[in-house]
Amino acid sequence: MARFRSRLGGYQPSCSKRGTELKKIFVGNLPASTSEQNLQTLFSEFGTVRSIKLVMDVFSGQCKGFGFIEMEGHEARAAIAGLNGRDFNGKSIKVNFESPKPGRRRR
């Protein structure tokens, strides 16, 4: 089984050999003070967080209000059901599967 080093620490088994598919989750309406550790703690209630990409402002270093998280399919569905609309540091967060914006190419 292939293994890779996770940014969040430790070695994680590669999902390609296990037959599971990672799902990318969009998280929006985040407060500017949000950190990757905050999201790790929040989403770990529903399963293993495989990766976190929090979009940060270049000049201020604060969160721009959205990010992306990767989890396994069944865990991602549970996280979306449990967190969408939930209050997080005073704001109601938006959580759903990532969907590409029309008219944009993926890189």
Beta strands, then each sheet from edge to edge (+ up, - down):
strand 1: 3-5
strand 2: 11-13
strand 3: 22-28
strand 4: 51-56
strand 5: 63-72
strand 6: 87-88
strand 7: 91-92
strand 8: 94-97
sheet 1: 1+ 2-
sheet 2: 4+ 5- 3+ 8-
sheet 3: 6+ 7-
end
